[in-house]
Amino acid sequence: MQDWEQRAEAIRSGQKQSILALLEERGFVHQIVGTREDLDYLLTERRVGAYVGVDPTAPSLHVGHLVPFMALGWLFIHGYQSTFLLGGTTSKIGDPTDRQAARESKRPSERKAALANMHLQLKRLGVTMEAYAERRGYAREWAWRRDVTNNSTWYQKLTLSEFMRVLGSGARLGPLLGRDTVKNRLENGTGMSYAEFSYPLLQAWDWWELFRKGTQIQIGGADQFGNILAGIETVKAMKKVEPVHFESDAAFQRHSGQTATASTSKTPKDWGNINEPIGFTVPLLTTSAGVKFGKTAGNAIWLDQQMTSTFDLYQFFLRSADADVEKYLKLFTFLPIPEIQSIMEEHQLDESKRVAQHKLAVEFVELIHGVGAAQNAQKQHMTMFDKNLTVDSVRASQLEEEGKESRAPGDWNVQLNKYAKPTSAADAPSTHMKLPRSLVVNQSFAKVLWSAGLVSSRAEGSRLIANKGCHIGSKMARGATTAQMGDYLAFTPLTSTKPSETGNYLIDGDLLILRIGKWKMKFITVISDEEYQQAGLTCPGWKEDDDAGREDYNKQVQRETMDFRAERRRERLERQKTREASAGVVRDYQMERE
Ligand SMILES: N[C@@H](Cc1ccc(O)cc1)C(=O)O
């Protein structure tokens, strides 16, 4: 508490940058829901809590989630209690903000898989983020407190009458009806369910639960402005029904009666909003090319290692445009601004070296998957895009990749529901992969590209080849002696070939190396169909698996239908019993009268 006072005083007197100024400098603050003054003041005077919520509507977190999370991370490492909230209950409704129609509801097994996976990811993120911050010089102190909370914890206990008493009486209909999403839906005729309409109120209730324990700040994506605003209004109304007393910190004591201490430059009337909820949104990132950040060719970049390998995560950042990289360094790393500036200076000396992108990539992988994974991904990239790439080094990295698979049977990653998994290899871009021989030999290259997940259709594959967009690696003689010959790889544009020739491109009969554009590589080991099947692998064009999958799915649907029928039967019986019982009561009653 002492430290806090000292720090606050340093900020007040202008000797130290306020945490809000830091967040602004790094590009985290899009809109403040409230006034800047109130937010700055609250963050300076009080060790408040802050939270960010996510609904598990996808099987995994993706890089886009990291913007609000990093804002929260900065607060965390400065001693503010930070909460990652998982919307176990809110995700059943689905946030209607900016949506033209309700989300399709997910099958329960799918929803649970996503929930469990995200829960683990959030816990893990807390750990890796903390470790990363410590390595960047933020010494861990007692005040670092973080939490992952699922909002189902309270919705399982909350009664409707309690909800109506505390929230229902004060929440106003006007602002809710005035929201763009609601107006649009009502005007364009698609309408809106009562559950969707209530979504912001549930989000407000979440805040209420956390608010009472000191979480006065909510952070959200750019689209969350309306929900945060509704939250502020609703929490304020709830406070009237049920007064909240925060732990008696200095600011609170001063506020509640006592005058400000002499060292304070503020006058007591400025304490006005110190006990109110307030929030801000972070920007929605688009790349300089106008694509929503975190998507490539329609696919999200996931934080789940099984869905996006560390190599590909690294590569995603390595590909960022020169125009974006500084912005990303500020948002996605804990590197101090002066260091970022010197990285940028070095970068500008020769942009083709991608100094800044490599730094960004290695820091990000470290943040998410830890330091070992980051170094590994970097090393792999250095070798792979090296002009002196050899077949041996490819084989070595291939082996390493396999070792990893068998060593880590997903400690952190729960087994994802089959249908929550990416639907095609293209959704899970991995550089190293295996394909069954029957899908390579005597197949057109366009189809091989499709099976390898490099294109989303065969037609796209043909176009790519016609445009000379696909290169194929082959051994090249470089040295003067025969011993040196044939080891280095050279890439030549693939021209359309007959399917019967595809097999000729295999290096040593089992390795196919493809490169799309400048950065996208695939190292494909071709194995026998039996082996492929036994390993339980799948890819576009692998029929057996599709059939097996469909069967599973049909069985599941059948089971659920049966459950549903059983439920109906139970209900029918129940109704019948009630009818009989009430008939009995009526009979008794009549008998009594007679
Ligand atoms: N509505 C938020 C997620 C969220 C859920 C619950 C909360 O309490 C807060 C935020 C979103 O869609 O991004």
The ligand as an SDF file (V2000), in Angstrom:
LIG
                    3D

 13 13  0  0  0  0  0  0  0  0999 V2000
  -19.4470  -10.4420  -25.2170 N   0  0  0  0  0  0  0  0  0  0  0  0
  -18.0340  -10.6220  -25.2720 C   0  0  0  0  0  0  0  0  0  0  0  0
  -17.5600  -11.7350  -24.3910 C   0  0  0  0  0  0  0  0  0  0  0  0
  -17.8790  -11.5020  -22.9470 C   0  0  0  0  0  0  0  0  0  0  0  0
  -18.6720  -12.3890  -22.2470 C   0  0  0  0  0  0  0  0  0  0  0  0
  -18.9750  -12.1880  -20.9080 C   0  0  0  0  0  0  0  0  0  0  0  0
  -18.4880  -11.0480  -20.2780 C   0  0  0  0  0  0  0  0  0  0  0  0
  -18.8070  -10.8120  -18.9800 O   0  0  0  0  0  0  0  0  0  0  0  0
  -17.6840  -10.1510  -20.9590 C   0  0  0  0  0  0  0  0  0  0  0  0
  -17.3820  -10.3780  -22.2930 C   0  0  0  0  0  0  0  0  0  0  0  0
  -17.6270  -10.8910  -26.7050 C   0  0  0  0  0  0  0  0  0  0  0  0
  -18.4030  -11.4060  -27.4640 O   0  0  0  0  0  0  0  0  0  0  0  0
  -16.5130  -10.6260  -27.0780 O   0  0  0  0  0  0  0  0  0  0  0  0
  1  2  1  0
  2  3  1  0
  2 11  1  0
  3  4  1  0
  4  5  1  0
  4 10  2  0
  5  6  2  0
  6  7  1  0
  7  8  1  0
  7  9  2  0
  9 10  1  0
 11 12  2  0
 11 13  1  0
M  END
$$$$
